Amino acid sequence: MSAEVVPPDEVWWSLFKMYTIAAVALGAFVSAILAYFMIKYREKAVKEDPVDAPKPGTIPSMTAKVGKSVFMLLVSGIIVTGLTVYSFIPTDYVEKPPKNPDMVIWVTGYAWRWEFEYPNGVKTSGEVVLPTNTLVEFKVTSGDLFHAFGIPDIEGAKIDAIPGIVNSVWITTPSEPGEFEILCYEYCGIGHTYMTAKMIIVTPEEFERWMNEKLEESG
């Protein structure tokens, strides 16, 4: 796998952290302003009307207040616009599969199972075995109903499976062997709950042995 490729889950987490930091900072700023106004305008023993307090029979001037409101609106607009525009960069990166993935797996959803096909034609049902540290593109479609392919433990690994349409989602497999559950995220009928599969991550050596066994079985 190319060292220049950043896994999609890391990109999603970095985006999440950025919004979390922005939200905490904004919340602290608003809380500080609230505390300031609570102290400044608290009720005092001797009540004296502010200079700009409304007088009976007169319409108060809103010039000063409008100026402050416009300023805060501009600041808020700049922050929100900046975050939104920046978000397009990582989102676009994740949605576009790499040009040269290490492996392309075709995924077809049926009621109610997942079928996987490797580049060499080997097919499996209910499980997909992959080597560690591998850049994998899943080309996902459906053979009957609307489904949605997803791996809950990997951020961003979710895509619709629609008949006649091929959607792509890509991941970098974990660096350690393990098993990950694959689910259907689109209600597709009475067997929806049972439409699961396993993504089994093994070492490159184990994957090669497993693939050779599958080729011998099919040959």
Secondary structure in CASP SS format (residue, H / E / C, confidence):
PFRMAT SS
TARGET T0000
AUTHOR 0000-0000-0000
METHOD secondary structure of the structure
MODEL  1
M C 1.00
S C 1.00
A C 1.00
E C 1.00
V C 1.00
V C 1.00
P C 1.00
P H 1.00
D H 1.00
E H 1.00
V H 1.00
W H 1.00
W H 1.00
S H 1.00
L H 1.00
F H 1.00
K H 1.00
M H 1.00
Y H 1.00
T H 1.00
I H 1.00
A H 1.00
A H 1.00
V H 1.00
A H 1.00
L H 1.00
G H 1.00
A H 1.00
F H 1.00
V H 1.00
S H 1.00
A H 1.00
I H 1.00
L H 1.00
A H 1.00
Y H 1.00
F H 1.00
M H 1.00
I H 1.00
K H 1.00
Y C 1.00
R C 1.00
E C 1.00
K C 1.00
A C 1.00
V C 1.00
K C 1.00
E C 1.00
D C 1.00
P C 1.00
V C 1.00
D C 1.00
A C 1.00
P C 1.00
K C 1.00
P C 1.00
G C 1.00
T C 1.00
I C 1.00
P C 1.00
S C 1.00
M C 1.00
T H 1.00
A H 1.00
K H 1.00
V H 1.00
G H 1.00
K H 1.00
S H 1.00
V H 1.00
F H 1.00
M H 1.00
L H 1.00
L H 1.00
V H 1.00
S H 1.00
G H 1.00
I H 1.00
I H 1.00
V H 1.00
T H 1.00
G H 1.00
L H 1.00
T H 1.00
V H 1.00
Y H 1.00
S H 1.00
F H 1.00
I H 1.00
P H 1.00
T H 1.00
D H 1.00
Y H 1.00
V H 1.00
E H 1.00
K C 1.00
P C 1.00
P C 1.00
K C 1.00
N C 1.00
P C 1.00
D C 1.00
M E 1.00
V E 1.00
I E 1.00
W E 1.00
V E 1.00
T E 1.00
G E 1.00
Y E 1.00
A C 1.00
W C 1.00
R E 1.00
W E 1.00
E E 1.00
F E 1.00
E E 1.00
Y C 1.00
P C 1.00
N C 1.00
G C 1.00
V C 1.00
K E 1.00
T E 1.00
S E 1.00
G C 1.00
E E 1.00
V E 1.00
V E 1.00
L E 1.00
P E 1.00
T C 1.00
N C 1.00
T C 1.00
L E 1.00
V E 1.00
E E 1.00
F E 1.00
K E 1.00
V E 1.00
T E 1.00
S E 1.00
G C 1.00
D C 1.00
L C 1.00
F C 1.00
H E 1.00
A E 1.00
F E 1.00
G E 1.00
I C 1.00
P C 1.00
D C 1.00
I C 1.00
E C 1.00
G C 1.00
A C 1.00
K E 1.00
I E 1.00
D E 1.00
A E 1.00
I C 1.00
P E 1.00
G C 1.00
I C 1.00
V C 1.00
N E 1.00
S E 1.00
V E 1.00
W E 1.00
I E 1.00
T E 1.00
T C 1.00
P C 1.00
S C 1.00
E C 1.00
P C 1.00
G E 1.00
E E 1.00
F E 1.00
E E 1.00
I E 1.00
L E 1.00
C E 1.00
Y C 1.00
E C 1.00
Y C 1.00
C C 1.00
G C 1.00
I C 1.00
G C 1.00
H H 1.00
T H 1.00
Y H 1.00
M C 1.00
T C 1.00
A E 1.00
K E 1.00
M E 1.00
I E 1.00
I E 1.00
V E 1.00
T C 1.00
P H 1.00
E H 1.00
E H 1.00
F H 1.00
E H 1.00
R H 1.00
W H 1.00
M H 1.00
N H 1.00
E H 1.00
K H 1.00
L H 1.00
E H 1.00
E H 1.00
S H 1.00
G C 1.00
END
